[in-house]
Amino acid sequence: MNKYDGYPMILRDFASYKKVIQGRSTKTIDEYMLDLRTFFRYLKLERGTGSIEKFSEIDISDVKIDFIKEITTSDIYDFLMFTDAERSNSSAAVARKLSAIKGLFKYLTVTMHMLEDNPAIHIETPKAKKALPKHLSIDEATDLLSTVKNNKENPNALRDYTILTLFLNCGMRLSELVGIDMSKISSDLSYLTVVGKGNKERVIYLNDTCRELLSEYLAYRKGPKFEYVDDKALFLSRLNKRISRNTVQWLVKKHLDETGLSAKNYSTHKLRHTAATLMYQTGKVDVRILKEILGHEQLNTTQIYTHVASSDIEKAMQENPLNIKKKD
């Protein structure tokens, strides 16, 4: 059964285009398809061919280009208001839905020439609330690594410890980590190559801690336990297959729980935030260098890490020359 069963052919073709031509990740395409399904269900609801009580059951499989030609800019604005008011979507979720709609109409007008007018072209993307990235403190990160390293009952302790160390030192994405191949690690362990967003390769340089640990893990990975494993992946599951995203997310959550950090709702992406924040704040890494380390396309994406630590703000306030009490 195809996961896009129930979607009209025009959306399936769009998904194939995003995957094959633009090289978008499966996760991104799935999110786009879900958002577009919601969009077309809403349009059918407004046209009287569905009910709000059974919104999730509205069939969109019969949507064709003639239906899409009737969509106006007002329809799109109304849908965005619907997602905000009726479905309590955050500004980020609304922006993502608009991005999916814009992508579809650009594909239909510019790429396929199936439409003459693009009703979404002049709609501005909603401004998302810029929240500071959550991250572990140095002490919390150290505690997490110690918990994993000292767990003698975990048969995968070395693997898990290596995974967490790479996250916290290199700031790589989850998809990048699970995609590491043995052949993509340099012979002197000075760097490795990962596949980032947009299917683009980038080099990640390894510090002394990562090199030393990776050397130990590779000796284990090439040992007798894996002698007959025909898999090029660096990190393997208990079935000796490439470890999945879900498994890594599960083991990170498990080790966070064991360290007493579950209440902070951390995740693999928060470990990436931790690496970036600590490199900028404590390591004094220039934001432009940090951009390259993280594999960001735009500098403004990286600049969220330039927020100043609250302790630094407090210290600066104390140093104000008008802080008369300080001199008493």
Disulfide bonds with the S-S distance in Angstrom:
none
